[in-house]
Amino acid sequence: MDFAVITVARSAFSRLKPTLQAIHNAQNHNLHLLVAGNHEDPKFGDTLSEISSNGFPICCQIKGSDEPAKSASVILEGVHS
């Protein structure tokens, strides 16, 4: 079973971490982690490295966009990767 999870901030990642760990460690489950928002901004810490160092593969980094259709396209691409 595939699970796509989007996280946009360190606080969200901290709350999601136990659930992400359970999905990541379960047999027959695939975690597709998409990161966006403050994870991309260095002033909020190096959260991309934090996510990777916890063993979670990042399948897609969603860059900020003023175009909703472009953001949706990037998300869809990440889910299908």
N, C-alpha and C positions, 0 to 999 in steps of 0.2 A: 504494500500500500504506500502511496506517495503522499507526503505532507509538504505543502509549501507554506513557509512562515516568513512574514515580513516584519523586520524590526527597524525602528527609526531613531531610537535613542538608547543610551546606556541604561537608563532606568527600565525601559521596556525589556531590554536584553536580560537584565538581572532577574526580572520577574519570570521571564520565559525560560531561563536557563535549565531548571529542573525538567521541564517538559521537553525541551530540545534534547537534553541528555537521554531521556527515556526513549524518544523516537530514534535518535541516532544509534543507540545501543541495541535496539530491538531487532530481532531477525525479521526479515520480510517487510521492513519499513525503510523507506528512503526519505531522507530529509533534504529539502530544497530550501536553503536559507537565502533570502533576499535581504540585502541591507540598503538603507537609504537614510535620508535626513541627516541628523547630527553625527552619525557614524562617519560621514564624509568630511566633517569639519574638524580640522586639527585643534581648534580652540576648545573643543569638548573632550579632548583626550584621544589617545590612539586606540579607539574601540575596535577598529578593524583587526588590529593585531591581537587584541584581547579575545575577540571571537575566535580567530584562527588558533590562538594558543590554547584555547579550551577544546580543540579538536573538532570544531564544527567547520565543515567545508562551506565556503561562501559560493553559491552558484551564480549570484548576480549582484552587482553593485549598481543601484539605481541612482543615477546622477539627477540632481534637481533640474526641473524644466518648467517653464511657464506654459508649456503646451501639454494639456492633459492627455491628448491622443498619443503623443510621443512617450510620455511616462507609462501609459497603459501598454504600449507596444513593447517597451523594455521589460516590464513586469511579465507579460505573456511569454516573451523570449526566455526569461529566466526560469519560469515554471516549466517550460518545455525542454530545458537543457538537461 
